[in-house]
Amino acid sequence: MRKLIGFDEDTFDKLKQLGRDRMATLQELADEAFADLLKKHGVPIDLKDALRKSAVAKAAPDRQRGKQ
């Protein structure tokens, strides 16, 4: 799926330079940034991450009962 995102010239120039420095495409930089943003807000990135979060949430009540 393609979507357009607008950047001011200064930001775009810095992103291009970062991509050159890291030998990464703008798409790779965007993928990394959005994955970090989703992680920060607790949104699963993929199925593996969603299953891991589900297992931790399911085990949490068991840990609470064991501490009481």
Secondary structure, 3 states (H helix, E strand, C coil): CCCCCCCCHHHHHHHHHHHHHHCCCHHHHHHHHHHHHHHHCCCCCCHHHHHHHHHHHHHHHHHHHHHC
